[in-house]
Amino acid sequence: MDNIAIISDIHGNIPALEAVANDIHSRGIRRIICLGDLVGKGPQPAEAVDRIRELCETTVLGNWDLGIGNPQVLEAGKWQLQQLGANRLNYLTQLLFCAELTMSGRRIRMLHASAHSVYRRVHCDAGIEEQLALFANTELTGDFDGIAGLAPDVVGYGDIHVPFVRMLESQERQGLMLFNAGSVGAPYDGLAQASYAIVEGIMHETRPAPFSVRLVRVPYDVERVIRIAEQAGMPELDRFRYEMRSGRVQ
């Protein structure tokens, strides 16, 4: 069986990223895909970009990755932008919108937020039609594997910082699987531990075979990342302390 680690929403939190990388390595997993939002919120966006480039075979575009290169109005955005430099900003502009693979007869598409935009948020309690829209082929995704009319039956995404796995169906399609990898750097489900997913199956196998998606939580030194943010003079420290310690968005 083959295993791929799916990480997302690093948000400049290097202690959390290193804890997850160590856990992935301890399981003997060599392939890592990142679902975006390397920067924003946390104190080490430059280091996060550099480390993800080392760790991940594929990284897709997140809303922070797309937006950080625009003129910033808020102090937090200006601070993030100043940390990155031209080379990293250029790298972020070249990220793919989505990544696709076939495993155990399942067509898997992974993206940051939705099939329509990195800014269109699909919450975990969204209606069934909104969830099913994640499986659509759009101008941004194209057809699955470039084959006209072929669509994914497994979709993984990030953005909302809340991990889950669920099965969906519609009148036209059954056996769809939707999962969210949660957030490495800023979980919002009330558990202040880094989150990622492991997809397990047989790579490139087009016939049905055993397949699973597992969610993993990894404790890390929350106080350390808070100290890094304080020492760096990062704006909005009160918000950051609350979110890191509580595992919730302020």
Order of alpha helices (4+ residues) and beta strands (2+ residues): beta-alpha-beta-alpha-beta-alpha-alpha-beta-beta-alpha-beta-beta-beta-beta-beta-alpha-alpha
